[in-house]
Amino acid sequence: MGLRLYKPTTNARRNASVNLHTEVTKDRPEKSLLRPLPKTGGRNNQGKITVRGRGQGHKRRYRLIDFRRTKDDMPATVIGIEYDPNRTCHIALLQYADGTKRYILAPHGLTVGEVVVSSAEAIEPTPGNCMPLRHIPTGLTLHNIEFEPGKGGGLCRSAGAGARLTNREGRWATLVLPSGEIRQVSVKCRATIGQLDNADHQNIKLGKAGRNRWRGRKPKVRGVAKDHACHPLGGGEGRSKGRREPASASGTKSKGGRTRPRGRWTDARILRRRKSRRYGQLKV
């Protein structure tokens, strides 16, 4: 990992930084694992804008990632670490003993030439190996964790993410997530050993609006600058938000608001909620 800090030669360069991606060893992706990724511009099938502030951006192609890791007991050799424009972490290209190639999320420390294995039984807990939680020693850092057995990894998939396995009791394993939430997951669910690569991603400063446009993010108008009919914080004779908490155009609270629907079956498996940055512990 490494960042390059620029000197303030121009206003755009001031405080800007870029990721050098020193771990990346392979420039061109595997063609057989590429798929088209059409853009929607934030519009639905009727052409109406449902997500504001999206559009344009650089053209991308989707990389098929193996989140299930179901090719059991067959060793796979890492033949390259690649940059993926569709996610924050790096991806690793594996070649199995039978010649099959697949992408996985690259954990920190995984290098070209190493051999990783996925199995339903207990194997050596080295970075990149995948197995059910019942066979993983407690205290290790995990990523790409399943919510349900066989569904594929859904937890801890972004750059630098990793959950800590604290203990197991009966059918459930307890995980401490990066947000501080403590959650129980079935011991039949699979997880991959290690913390994800590219942890420096959170330290990158774009420096100019153009880099956001490359990512497909358009400029947004502040809510307090709009008319009262267009935004909950808009309107008024002067600059005022009417003593109301920050909210989106639809009225959803921006800081500490509910982002998760009620009544999910996994609610009972959450032992401690994540904490809000401003309003203390969330009541989801």
C-alpha positions as CSV (number, residue, x, y, z in Angstrom):
1,M,0.0,0.0,0.0
2,G,1.2,3.5,-0.7
3,L,-0.2,7.0,-1.4
4,R,1.4,9.8,-3.5
5,L,0.9,13.3,-2.1
6,Y,1.1,16.1,-4.6
7,K,2.6,19.5,-4.1
8,P,0.1,22.5,-4.3
9,T,1.2,23.5,-7.9
10,T,-2.5,24.2,-8.8
11,N,-5.7,24.5,-6.8
12,A,-6.7,21.0,-8.1
13,R,-3.4,19.5,-6.9
14,R,-3.6,21.1,-3.4
15,N,-4.3,18.4,-0.8
16,A,-4.8,15.8,-3.5
17,S,-3.5,12.2,-3.3
18,V,-3.6,9.1,-5.4
19,N,-3.3,5.4,-4.6
20,L,-0.2,3.8,-6.2
21,H,-1.7,0.3,-6.0
22,T,1.7,-1.2,-5.3
23,E,0.2,-4.6,-4.7
24,V,-1.2,-4.9,-8.2
25,T,0.8,-7.2,-10.4
26,K,-1.5,-7.7,-13.4
27,D,-2.6,-4.9,-15.7
28,R,-5.1,-6.5,-18.0
29,P,-8.2,-8.4,-16.7
30,E,-9.1,-12.0,-17.7
31,K,-11.4,-11.7,-20.7
32,S,-13.4,-14.8,-19.9
33,L,-14.4,-13.3,-16.6
34,L,-15.6,-9.9,-18.0
35,R,-19.2,-8.9,-18.5
36,P,-20.8,-5.7,-19.8
37,L,-21.9,-3.1,-17.2
38,P,-24.4,-0.7,-18.8
39,K,-25.0,2.6,-17.1
40,T,-28.5,3.7,-15.9
41,G,-27.7,7.3,-14.9
42,G,-29.8,6.8,-11.8
43,R,-33.0,6.2,-13.9
44,N,-35.5,3.3,-13.7
45,N,-37.1,1.4,-16.5
46,Q,-39.5,4.4,-17.1
47,G,-36.6,6.8,-17.6
48,K,-37.4,8.6,-14.3
49,I,-34.5,9.7,-12.1
50,T,-34.8,7.6,-8.9
51,V,-31.2,8.3,-7.6
52,R,-30.0,11.8,-7.8
53,G,-26.4,12.8,-8.7
54,R,-25.5,9.9,-10.9
55,G,-24.4,10.0,-14.5
56,Q,-21.5,9.8,-17.0
57,G,-18.3,8.5,-15.6
58,H,-15.6,6.2,-17.1
59,K,-16.7,3.1,-18.9
60,R,-16.4,-0.1,-16.9
61,R,-16.7,-3.8,-17.3
62,Y,-17.8,-6.1,-14.5
63,R,-15.4,-8.7,-13.1
64,L,-17.2,-11.9,-12.1
65,I,-16.2,-12.5,-8.5
66,D,-16.5,-15.9,-6.8
67,F,-18.2,-15.0,-3.5
68,R,-19.3,-18.6,-2.8
69,R,-16.0,-20.4,-3.0
70,T,-17.6,-23.7,-3.7
71,K,-14.8,-25.4,-5.7
72,D,-13.8,-27.5,-2.7
73,D,-10.6,-29.3,-1.9
74,M,-8.9,-28.2,-5.2
75,P,-5.8,-26.1,-4.8
76,A,-5.7,-22.8,-6.7
77,T,-2.6,-20.8,-7.5
78,V,-2.6,-17.0,-7.4
79,I,-1.5,-15.8,-10.9
80,G,-2.1,-12.1,-10.4
81,I,-3.4,-9.3,-8.2
82,E,-5.6,-6.8,-10.1
83,Y,-7.3,-3.5,-9.7
84,D,-11.1,-3.6,-9.9
85,P,-12.9,-0.4,-10.9
86,N,-16.2,-1.7,-9.4
87,R,-15.0,-2.1,-5.8
88,T,-12.5,-0.5,-3.4
89,C,-10.5,-3.6,-2.6
90,H,-8.2,-5.5,-5.0
91,I,-9.0,-8.8,-6.6
92,A,-6.9,-11.9,-7.1
93,L,-7.0,-14.2,-10.1
94,L,-6.8,-17.9,-9.3
95,Q,-6.1,-20.8,-11.5
96,Y,-7.3,-24.2,-10.2
97,A,-5.6,-27.5,-10.8
98,D,-8.2,-28.3,-13.6
99,G,-7.4,-25.1,-15.4
100,T,-10.4,-23.1,-14.3
101,K,-9.9,-19.4,-13.6
102,R,-11.8,-17.4,-11.0
103,Y,-11.6,-14.0,-9.3
104,I,-11.7,-13.7,-5.5
105,L,-11.3,-10.7,-3.1
106,A,-7.7,-10.3,-2.3
107,P,-6.7,-10.4,1.4
108,H,-3.8,-8.4,2.7
109,G,-0.5,-10.3,2.2
110,L,-1.6,-12.6,-0.6
111,T,1.1,-12.7,-3.3
112,V,1.5,-14.3,-6.7
113,G,2.4,-17.9,-6.6
114,E,0.7,-18.7,-3.3
115,V,-1.8,-21.6,-3.2
116,V,-5.2,-21.2,-1.6
117,V,-7.9,-23.8,-0.9
118,S,-11.6,-23.8,-0.2
119,S,-13.1,-26.7,1.7
120,A,-16.1,-27.8,3.8
121,E,-13.7,-29.3,6.3
122,A,-11.0,-27.9,8.5
123,I,-7.9,-26.7,6.6
124,E,-4.9,-24.5,7.5
125,P,-6.2,-21.0,8.4
126,T,-4.0,-18.9,6.1
127,P,-5.0,-15.8,4.3
128,G,-7.2,-16.6,1.2
129,N,-8.4,-20.0,2.5
130,C,-12.1,-20.4,2.8
131,M,-14.0,-22.8,5.2
132,P,-17.1,-22.9,7.4
133,L,-17.0,-20.9,10.7
134,R,-17.2,-24.0,12.7
135,H,-13.7,-24.9,11.7
136,I,-12.1,-21.5,12.0
137,P,-10.1,-20.8,15.2
138,T,-11.5,-17.9,17.3
139,G,-9.6,-14.6,17.3
140,L,-8.9,-14.6,13.6
141,T,-9.8,-11.8,11.2
142,L,-12.3,-12.8,8.5
143,H,-13.8,-11.3,5.3
144,N,-16.4,-12.3,2.7
145,I,-18.7,-13.8,5.4
146,E,-22.0,-15.4,4.4
147,F,-25.3,-14.4,6.0
148,E,-26.8,-17.8,5.1
149,P,-25.0,-21.1,4.2
150,G,-24.4,-21.3,0.5
151,K,-25.7,-17.8,-0.3
152,G,-22.2,-16.3,-0.9
153,G,-20.3,-13.7,1.1
154,G,-22.1,-10.6,2.0
155,L,-20.2,-9.2,5.0
156,C,-16.9,-7.4,5.0
157,R,-16.2,-7.0,1.3
158,S,-14.7,-3.5,1.1
159,A,-11.1,-2.3,1.2
160,G,-9.4,-2.9,4.6
161,A,-12.5,-4.6,6.1
162,G,-12.3,-7.5,8.4
163,A,-14.5,-9.0,11.2
164,R,-13.1,-10.7,14.3
165,L,-14.4,-14.1,15.3
166,T,-14.8,-14.0,19.0
167,N,-16.5,-17.2,20.1
168,R,-18.9,-20.0,19.1
169,E,-21.9,-21.2,21.0
170,G,-23.9,-24.1,19.6
171,R,-25.2,-23.3,16.2
172,W,-24.0,-19.6,16.2
173,A,-20.7,-17.9,15.8
174,T,-20.2,-14.3,17.2
175,L,-18.5,-11.7,15.0
176,V,-17.3,-8.2,15.8
177,L,-17.8,-6.2,12.6
178,P,-15.7,-3.1,11.6
179,S,-18.7,-0.8,12.5
180,G,-18.7,-2.0,16.1
181,E,-21.8,-4.1,15.6
182,I,-21.7,-7.6,17.3
183,R,-23.6,-10.1,15.2
184,Q,-24.3,-13.9,15.3
185,V,-24.0,-16.0,12.1
186,S,-24.6,-19.7,11.6
187,V,-21.5,-21.9,12.0
188,K,-22.4,-23.4,8.7
189,C,-21.7,-20.1,6.9
190,R,-18.3,-19.8,5.1
191,A,-15.8,-17.1,5.5
192,T,-12.3,-16.3,4.1
193,I,-9.3,-15.9,6.3
194,G,-7.6,-12.5,6.5
195,Q,-8.2,-8.8,6.2
196,L,-8.9,-7.3,2.8
197,D,-6.2,-5.4,0.9
198,N,-6.0,-1.7,0.0
199,A,-6.6,-0.3,3.5
200,D,-5.2,3.0,2.4
201,H,-8.3,3.6,0.3
202,Q,-9.9,5.6,3.1
203,N,-7.0,8.1,3.2
204,I,-7.3,9.1,-0.5
205,K,-8.3,12.8,-1.1
206,L,-9.7,13.5,-4.5
207,G,-8.6,17.1,-4.6
208,K,-10.9,18.3,-7.4
209,A,-14.4,17.8,-8.6
210,G,-13.3,16.2,-11.8
211,R,-12.2,13.0,-10.1
212,N,-15.7,12.6,-8.8
213,R,-17.1,13.0,-12.3
214,W,-14.8,10.2,-13.5
215,R,-16.6,8.0,-10.9
216,G,-20.0,8.9,-12.2
217,R,-20.9,11.3,-9.4
218,K,-22.5,14.6,-10.4
219,P,-22.4,17.8,-8.3
220,K,-25.3,18.1,-5.8
221,V,-27.2,21.3,-4.8
222,R,-27.4,21.9,-1.1
223,G,-30.9,21.3,0.4
224,V,-31.0,24.7,2.2
225,A,-30.4,26.4,-1.2
226,K,-33.5,24.9,-2.8
227,D,-37.1,26.0,-2.7
228,H,-39.3,24.7,0.1
229,A,-41.3,22.6,-2.4
230,C,-38.1,20.8,-3.5
231,H,-36.4,19.9,-0.2
232,P,-37.4,19.7,3.5
233,L,-34.6,22.2,4.4
234,G,-35.4,24.6,1.6
235,G,-37.3,27.9,1.5
236,G,-37.3,30.8,3.9
237,E,-36.5,34.5,3.5
238,G,-32.9,33.9,4.5
239,R,-30.4,31.2,5.1
240,S,-32.2,28.8,7.4
241,K,-33.0,25.2,7.8
242,G,-35.9,25.8,10.1
243,R,-34.2,24.1,13.1
244,R,-34.6,20.8,11.4
245,E,-32.2,17.9,11.4
246,P,-30.3,17.3,8.2
247,A,-32.3,15.2,5.8
248,S,-32.5,14.1,2.2
249,A,-35.0,15.3,-0.4
250,S,-37.4,12.5,0.6
251,G,-37.1,13.3,4.3
252,T,-34.7,10.6,5.4
253,K,-32.4,11.7,8.1
254,S,-28.8,12.2,6.9
255,K,-27.0,11.7,10.2
256,G,-28.1,8.9,12.4
257,G,-31.3,8.1,10.5
258,R,-32.6,4.6,9.9
259,T,-31.0,2.9,6.9
260,R,-32.3,-0.6,7.5
261,P,-35.9,-1.8,7.3
262,R,-37.7,-3.2,10.3
263,G,-38.6,-6.8,10.7
264,R,-35.7,-8.6,9.1
265,W,-35.2,-12.1,10.3
266,T,-31.6,-11.4,11.2
267,D,-32.6,-8.7,13.8
268,A,-32.6,-11.3,16.5
269,R,-29.0,-12.2,15.7
270,I,-27.7,-8.7,16.3
271,L,-26.3,-8.6,19.9
272,R,-25.1,-5.0,19.8
273,R,-26.0,-2.3,17.2
274,R,-23.5,-0.1,15.5
275,K,-23.1,3.3,16.9
276,S,-24.0,6.5,15.1
277,R,-21.4,9.2,14.7
278,R,-23.6,11.9,16.1
279,Y,-26.7,10.6,17.9
280,G,-25.1,7.8,19.9
281,Q,-26.3,4.2,19.5
282,L,-28.7,3.6,16.6
283,K,-32.2,2.1,17.3
284,V,-32.7,0.2,14.0
